[in-house]
């Protein structure tokens, strides 16, 4: 059952609807989902439920992210920054 959840989350991470969010969420999911705690998985699933335009605005810093998403948005940004040049 957990494997099904992880597989579904990976697919949702890579098939967002916008290529930009695919490139932010997909690699992060590939690198981290298998090692996330249940609470971290819930937080990531909550991010996946958000609209791409909202996620993009939060990631780019154009709008503040909701308080509940701030820790994960910070980790996504740090991961994306570390990967720069490898896309």
C-alpha positions in Angstrom: 0.0 0.0 0.0 2.8 2.4 0.8 4.5 1.6 -2.5 1.3 2.5 -4.3 1.2 5.8 -2.5 4.8 6.6 -3.4 4.3 5.6 -7.0 1.2 7.8 -7.2 3.1 10.8 -5.6 6.0 10.4 -8.0 3.7 10.4 -11.0 1.9 13.5 -9.7 5.3 15.2 -9.1 6.4 14.6 -12.7 3.1 15.3 -14.4 2.0 18.6 -13.0 0.8 20.3 -16.1 3.6 22.8 -16.2 7.1 21.7 -17.2 8.6 24.1 -14.6 6.9 22.5 -11.7 7.7 19.0 -13.1 11.4 20.0 -13.0 11.1 21.2 -9.4 8.9 18.5 -7.9 9.9 15.5 -10.0 13.6 15.3 -9.1 12.8 16.1 -5.5 10.4 13.3 -5.3 12.8 10.9 -6.9 15.5 11.8 -4.5 13.5 12.0 -1.2 10.1 10.2 -1.2 11.5 6.8 -0.3 13.1 8.2 2.9 10.3 10.6 4.0 8.5 10.1 7.3 4.7 9.7 7.3 4.4 13.4 8.3 6.8 14.5 5.5 4.8 12.5 3.0 1.6 14.1 4.2 3.2 17.6 3.7 4.5 16.7 0.3 1.0 15.3 -0.7 -0.5 18.7 0.5 2.0 20.5 -1.8 0.9 18.2 -4.7 -2.7 19.2 -4.1 -1.9 22.9 -4.7 -2.3 24.6 -8.1 0.8 25.0 -10.2 0.5 28.8 -10.5 0.4 29.1 -6.7 3.4 26.7 -6.3 5.4 28.6 -8.9 4.6 32.0 -7.2 5.8 30.6 -3.8 8.9 28.9 -5.3 9.9 32.1 -7.1 9.2 34.2 -4.1 6.5 36.3 -5.9 4.0 35.4 -3.2 4.5 34.2 0.4 3.7 30.5 0.8 1.1 29.5 3.4 2.7 28.9 6.8 2.1 25.2 6.7 4.0 24.8 3.5 7.0 27.0 4.4 9.4 24.3 5.6 8.8 22.1 2.5 9.0 25.0 0.1 12.4 25.9 1.7 13.6 22.3 1.2 12.4 22.3 -2.4 14.3 25.6 -3.1 17.5 24.3 -1.5 17.3 21.1 -3.5 16.6 23.0 -6.8 19.5 25.4 -6.0 21.9 22.5 -5.4 20.8 20.9 -8.7 21.3 24.1 -10.8 23.3 23.3 -13.9 22.3 19.6 -13.9 18.9 20.0 -15.6 
